[in-house]
Amino acid sequence: MSPATPRPRDEADLVELVAQTAARNGHLLIEGGGSRSRVGAAPAEGAERVDLSAFAGVIDYEPTELVLTAGPATPLDEIDALLAKNNQMLAFEPPRHAHLCGQADAVPTLGGALASNAAGSRRLSAGAARDHFLGFRAVSGRGEAFKAGGKVVKNVTGFDLSKIMAGSWGTLAVLTEVSIKVLPRPPFTATLVLSGLDPERACAAMARACASPAPITGAAHLHIHDGQPATLLRLEGFEPSVRLGLWREIGEVTPLGSLTTPLWRVSIPAAEAPALVAGLAPESWLMDWAGGLVWIAAEEPPHLAGRDGHVQYWGGAPAASTPTAADKLSPATLRISQGLKAAFDPADVLNRGRLLPPLGAG
């Protein structure tokens, strides 16, 4: 770690750092363990990376209340190990993506999972990270400490700012404490494999399964090593079965193997996924969320050709060009996003340019 890297010891230190940086029109690079450092646009030139490691550790955990409070820099592995002792879990099963960004030594953190709204295959039944994010403390780009939400599952305190912070990638505020909902682990897990389906039939099968009474908690379509397509349905509940680790691999995109090309994450209506992957090489893509999430390994970003959706560079080999979030947002959504940024961070101190054009540009 460079001696010049600022390392705030507590929230008061962080308030002072942000306020001083805003006063001199500087800007800060806000990241947790750096496991998704390549996602989105490159950091603005001159960004000063902040070491947030002081904001780590479990602060409060009430297994009977299904609530955990921790510093955002707490490693996900530490959270998982603690929850496992009580047969509980993070139901949104946040995947680890360090290998996609060439950061094998990066430590995925709880704050990083929440800031990126990361979710694995169980998003189908449990929702995204934002749906489990109960409350937080943070420092805005104005250099002001504030808190929102609470430490209880049934919380009706003020605006639900947690959902805004989830997926903001550190552009609105720096999290200093987070509270999340946890859930019991299902006692049994089984995976049903349907072989030989093309993308259109696979999406239809996944849609029918998800609409059925069966306890489906994962639906994905991929091409396994021998080139045969496989459609996977995960069932979880109280019936005897076997446990499989395959679903963590799907969430972390490891079935695509060693990535020698850029990796693109495409969120798209599931019914439109077959047309999106038509013509792509079988080994270059993977469907998750019953087709609503498509990972594509390709030199150029996929063209949505008028389809609703969003494309984001996620890792693999460096891309020659990366579309920003602003390239894919409607004018109304872009206007709302820029308004939020101006409200929380008017001097554009935090992760300038990562998701939106710098404030005042263009």
N, C-alpha and C positions, 0 to 999 in steps of 0.2 A: 504494500500500500504506500503510495507516495506521501511524504510528509506534508505536502501542501493540500492533500485531500481533506476537506472539512469533515469532522466527525462530531456532530452535536452529541452531548452527553445526555441531554434530556429535552423535554419539550420547550423549556425556556431558551435553551441554546439554539434550538431550531428556529424559534420565532425570531431571535436576533439575527441569525444567518440569513433567513429569507428577507427580512426587512432591510438589512444592509445591502443585500444583492439587488433588491428592487430599487433602492435609492441610487445606486450607481448604474442602473440599466443593465445589469448583468443577468445571467440566467444559469439555472442549475439543472443537472442531469439527475433525475430521481429514478432509481432502480433498487430492487431488493437484492437478490442473489445474482442477478444478471442472466438468468436462464432463458430469458426471451429478449435478449438485448438487440437482436436484429429485426424484431418485428416492427412494422411501421416504417416511417421515414427515419433517416439517419439523424442523430442528435445535431442540433444547430451548432455551427462552428463557435468554438470558445466556451461550450458548456462545461461547467465545473461539476464533476461528479461528487455526490455526497455519500459518505459512508454512514449508513443507517443501522449498523450492527448493534448499537446501544439499545435499540428498540426491539429487543428479543426476549423471549422467555414467556412461559405461561403465567398469567396474572391470577386467574381464577377459573376453576373448573368445577361445575356441579353436575355430576353424572345423572342424578335423579331429575334435574331440571333440564337436561339436554342442552346445556349452554356452556360454551368455553370462551374465555377472554384471554387474549395474548398480545404480545408485541408483534407488529407486522413482519419483523425480520426473523421470527421464529421459523426454523426449518420445518417443512412439511413432514419429513420423516419423524421428527420429534413429536409432532402433533399426532401422527398416525399411531406411533408406538404407545403414547399415553391413552388414546382412545381404545386401542385394542385391548388394553388391560381391563377395560370395562365393557368389552364386546360391543363397542360403538364405532362410528365411522363418520367421515365427511361424506355425506350422501352424494354430493356432486362429483366425487372421485376426481379431484384435480390432477390432470396428467403432468408429468415432468417433461419439459421440452428442451432441456439444456443441450442434448446431443444435436438437435436440429439447428442450433445457433452456433455450433462449434465451441461450446463452452462446457466441456466435459467435467470441469472442476467446479462449475457453478452450483450453488446450493439453492434449490427451489424453496421459496418461502411462502408462508401463509398470506402475507400482504401481496406478494406477487400474483398469487392465484386469484385473490379478490380484485386487485387492480386491473387484471387482464380478463376478469370474468371467465376464467378457465373452467371447463367442465368436460368430463369424460362421457362415455357412452350412456351412463345412467341419467343424463340430462332428460332423456325421454320420459322418465317417470318421476324424477326428483327435482328437476329444474336445474337452472344454472347456478353459479356461485352467488349471484345477486339475490337469489331466492332464499339463501341461508345466512345472509349478511344482516345481522340484527342492529348493530350500532357501531360507533367508532368515535375516536378522538383524532384530531388532525390539525395541521397548520396550513392555512390557505396561502395563496400567492401574494396576499396582502400583508403577510406576516402576522396573522391573527390566529390564535388558538381557538378552536371551537369543537363542539361535540354534537352528535346527532344520534337518534335512535336510543336504544337501551340495551339491557342485558337480560331481557326476558323475551320469550317467544311471542307472546301476545303483547305487542307494543304499539301504541297509537300516539306517540309523542311527536307532534309537529309533522313537518314534511319528511317523506321517506328518502332522505339524502343518501342512504346506503346504496340504493339502486342506481343513483347517479354516479357515485364514486366507483362502483363496480363497472369495469370496462373503460374507465377514464385514463388508465395507464399513467397515473401520476401527473396528469396535466392540470388538474384542478386544485389539488391539495396533497400534502404529504401525510400519510396515515401514521399515527403514533401509537394507537391502541385499537384493537378490533374485537368485536364479539360476534360469535357465530353460533348457529344452531347445529347440533349434531344429532345423529339418529342411531338406533340399534342396528347392528349388522344382521342381515338375513341369515337364518340358520342353515339354509341350503341353497346351492346355486347349480344350475344345469344349463348347458348350451346345446341347442338344436341346430344342426348343420344341414342346409339344403344345397345340394351340389348341382352345378351345371346350368344355373339360371343366367340369362343375359340381364343387363342392367334394368331394362323395362320390367321384365317379369320379377326380378328381385325386388324392385321398389314396390310393385303391386303386392307381393307376398309379405313384405315388411309392413306395409300399410294395413293389410288385413289382420296380421298378427297383433299390431298395436291397437287395433279397434276391437279386438276380441276380449273376452273376460280373462284370458290368460295373463299372469303377472309378468309381462314383458318389461324388462329394465334395460335392454340393449338390443339394437338391431343394426347390423353392419353388413356391407358387401365388399369382398376383397378377392384378389387373385392370389392363391397360395403358391408355394414355390414350384410345383409341377405345372403351373399354368392353368389349372382348373379353377373356375370361379366358385366361390363359396359364400352363401348367404347365411349369416349367423344370427340366431335369436337367443337372447339370454333370458332365462326364467329364474326368479328368486322367490322364496317363500318358505313354507313349513314342510314341504314334501321331501322325502329322502332323495338325495341326489349326490353329485360330486362337485367339488370346488375346482375351478379352472382359473389360471392366471392370464388367459388370452385377452381379456377385455382391457387390462391395463396396457398391453402391447398395442391394441387398437387405438386407445386414447393417445398413446405416444407415437403413433404412426410408424412403429418399427416394422410392420409387414412390408412396407415399401423398400426395406433394405437400406444399404448405404447410399445416401443421396449425393449424386454427382451433378445434379442440376438444382436450380432454385425450387423451393417448395411453396405452393400457394394454397391458402386456406379460403375456401369458397363457401359462404353461407347462402343457401338458395332454397326456394320451395322444393320439397322432396319430389313432387310430380315432375319438376323440370330437370332433375338430375340426370336421367337417362340421355336426354338430348345434349346436355353439356358434355358428357363423357364419350358420346358417339365419335368414333374415329380416333380416339386416343389409344395408345399402346396399353395393353392390359396391365402391364407391370408398373404403370406410371400414375395410377390413381387408386383411391380408397374412399368408400362411402361409409359414413357413420350417421347416427341420429336418424336412421331409417331413410337416408338419402338427403336429409336437410343440411348435412355438412359433407363437403367433398374436398379431400386433399389431393392436389395434382402436382406432380413433379414435372416441370417443363421449363425450357429456357425463357419463354415469354409468358406473361400473365394471361390466363384464359379470358376470352371475350364472352361476356354474358349476352351480347346480341339482343339487347332490349329486355332481357329477363330481369325480374326483381332479384336482387342479391347484392353481395358485397365480396370483393376480392382483396386479400391482404397477403403480402409477402411474409413468410413465417420462418424461413431458415433454409437449410440445405446450402448449396453453393451460392455465393453472392449473386444477386440479380443485377443485370445491366441497368434496369430502371424499375422503380417500384411505384405503383399507384398509391397515392395517399388516400386517406379516408375521404378527404374532400372531393376527390375525383369521382367517388361513387355515391355521394350523398345528394339527395334532392335539394333544391334551393331552400325549401322550408326547413328541412332537417339541418342543413348547414347553418342557417341563420340561428336556429335554436342552440346548436352546439357552440357557435361563436359567442352567443349571448351568455351561456353558462361559463365559458372560459373568461369572458370579460368580468363577470360577477365575482368569480372566485380568485382570479389571477389577472387583474387588469394590466399589470406591467409585463405579463407574459414571461414570468420568471421560471416556471416549472415545465420542463420537457418541451421547450419551445419548438414548434414545427413538427412534433412527432405525429400527431393525429390531424392537425388542422394547419392551414397557412398561418404564419406569424401574425398576431393581431396588428391591424393597420396595413398589412401587405395587400396589394391589389385592390 
